């Protein structure tokens, strides 16, 4: 099995014999009457002993949930590691700036070599309206050599009746503001003006592939090694970007960079989650979002100072070479080490954690851990645990099918609108750098406000209201006059504020709606489909070349649609998380319009395996039995899964009564969000799914 050598099977059996007596197995009513073999009875009795269960979430409160060790690692390693994602996801917007341009005329340059560029443009380029602008993709088709023999260029007046032709000699660019970009170097204008948009689509095409690729590496090689591989890929792709001699090689290099987005953000985020205690995971989530936004703010400053696109590609990637120093400081996730059976390495990390936090690692931990790792499983059970339910289980039953569809639709809408508005920021206002900076800064109060509101208002209504308000503020821009630049920017910033809040909500909301057995698969599938939508969003923003507010209207409609459909999802605040596919089907099955219009969620009456997290211990899910041990009951009884509530409701209720006074001030949001990242791995330990 995973995490145990074959040679340890005898020791594991001996450990079971020592821990579980025949009398215990004989008088345990849950074990008897199920038609189990003696070996299965021994294993089930061992797992049913609360004193023998030891999980990392049980250990961390003893050695420090958020002590000095986690703080140093979080502030100096994991949070700074979130910055490269924002840098490399949006630096491309400033590499592909399009300056004012017009057709070059080599004949006129040869005939009048000393004439100014402005005068040459006035002679050879047709005017584009009465406002003093010129057409970008056409020039007069005139024999300048013959014409200027009989007339001085200062006396010549262009005639609008002259024939026009395309830009056969290339283009000239106004470099007074935009001095360098791929548009200038590769001539991506007129018939090729969609090429920068294709480059953005190439960047986003790499994302879903990278999510899967680095997800596999993350689970097989560990979080630490996969982070450095991801970082190396990002830097190599950025170097190729800077060295690209023409557009298509540049686009391929952007696909390479895209492989690391958002993986370069998610891996340190996961390491942080797996090292802090359950009560601090919500805090870590918000802090990683804030550091990601800090990366966007810094990017606005870097792009303002660095105007050459080649230098920009290097300046937003090469400095992260310093992160390879983390090789000597970044520990492997002990949760991953435990899941892979690397007991000694996990113990060293945990001993260091306890020592820095000025605590001692309990002596019983290693022994209990070793006993759990040596538990013997049959091949059929191991295969069953390893495979688990497939992704198709999300669509087999009506309620789960509806929730999966709505979650995916909302995630898709959030992803498209958030990234689309981020892409569109530089196009609004009078200064693209200031507009991008403001669009990044509005995310900070958004995250903080969202964190507070979710604690008492739940998930559903804040998600829906934020998406609807974001969409309406986008759509309203169509009513503004074309010269209302400031008003359009203000509405855009409010829309970005609202969609950033909903984007923060959708991840924990989805995690709470999917059952534990399917949480990793469900979030992965929804996130993957939402990532595919990013391939479309550059083409939507491209429409803004002809009509500035058209992309805002399209994104607004998508946001409103997502917000309205989100009201059909059941509220999860005050509810424990569904664990099995069956519980996932039951959760929210009794939804009604009365529930929908209830803005402030009511505390539900505990029934079956669902309970109020404010009235019982948050550790229920953490103590869930592995799937293989939830065995069927005797023929004369209705099957009843061994949920944590069935096992320990009374004791947990007593604990909650005794500690409610001391823990009453702790955030309900923190406690509820704490359980969603730790489903049980096939080895019996709980680990965070990469997706």
PyMOL commands that set and color helices and strands:
alter all, ss='L'
color gray80, all
select helices_A, chain A and resi 6-19+22-27+38-47+50-52+56-63+68-78+80-95+106-111+117-124+144-147+182-186+190-192+195-220+223-243+247-258+263-275+278-305+309-315+318-328+334-339+343-356+363-373+379-387+391-395+398-427+432-457+460-479+485-513+516-532+534-545+550-566+581-586+593-597+621-623+627-629+644-663+668-674
alter helices_A, ss='H'
color red, helices_A
select strands_A, chain A and resi 101-103+139-140+164-165+171-173+679-680+686-687
alter strands_A, ss='S'
color yellow, strands_A
deselect
rebuild
show_as cartoon
